[in-house]
Amino acid sequence: MRVLPGAVIGWDLSAALGLAAALGIPAPAAAELLPIIEAVMVRKMNEQMER
C-alpha cells in the first residue's frame, strides 16, 4: 500500500500482480481488474479514515 500521512494513495501494483500470479489468476485479467479494484479500495479506505 502507498500512503501519505492521513491518506491512502494506492497499492503496490507489482506486489498485487505477484499475489495474483501466486493465486493462479492470469496476468492479463489481473492487469485489467486491479486498477479498478484499487480505485474503489483507495476511495473507501480514505472515507473510513475521515470518519
PLY file of the C-alpha trace (Angstrom):
ply
format ascii 1.0
element vertex 51
property float x
property float y
property float z
element edge 50
property int vertex1
property int vertex2
end_header
0.00 0.00 0.00
1.21 3.51 -0.75
0.24 6.05 1.88
0.73 9.65 2.87
0.05 10.93 6.36
-3.71 10.66 6.69
-4.44 9.19 3.24
-4.07 6.02 1.21
-2.93 6.83 -2.33
-2.74 3.38 -3.88
-1.44 -0.16 -3.92
1.95 -1.51 -4.78
0.67 -2.97 -8.05
3.82 -5.06 -8.54
3.05 -6.84 -5.28
-0.62 -7.17 -6.24
0.32 -8.71 -9.60
2.66 -11.11 -7.80
-0.13 -12.12 -5.44
-2.49 -12.62 -8.38
0.10 -14.85 -10.06
0.51 -16.88 -6.86
-3.25 -17.36 -6.77
-3.26 -18.56 -10.38
-5.02 -15.50 -11.80
-3.88 -14.86 -15.39
-1.72 -11.72 -15.69
-3.91 -10.08 -18.37
-7.00 -10.47 -16.17
-5.19 -9.09 -13.13
-3.80 -6.16 -15.12
-7.30 -5.34 -16.33
-9.06 -5.64 -12.97
-6.53 -4.44 -10.38
-6.66 -0.71 -11.25
-10.46 -0.75 -10.93
-10.34 -2.59 -7.61
-7.55 -0.31 -6.39
-9.55 2.85 -7.11
-12.55 1.60 -5.13
-10.38 0.40 -2.25
-8.50 3.71 -2.02
-11.73 5.71 -2.02
-13.33 3.53 0.67
-10.23 3.47 2.89
-9.95 7.26 2.76
-13.69 7.61 3.53
-13.24 5.38 6.59
-10.25 7.38 7.82
-12.22 10.63 7.54
-14.90 9.32 9.94
0 1
1 2
2 3
3 4
4 5
5 6
6 7
7 8
8 9
9 10
10 11
11 12
12 13
13 14
14 15
15 16
16 17
17 18
18 19
19 20
20 21
21 22
22 23
23 24
24 25
25 26
26 27
27 28
28 29
29 30
30 31
31 32
32 33
33 34
34 35
35 36
36 37
37 38
38 39
39 40
40 41
41 42
42 43
43 44
44 45
45 46
46 47
47 48
48 49
49 50
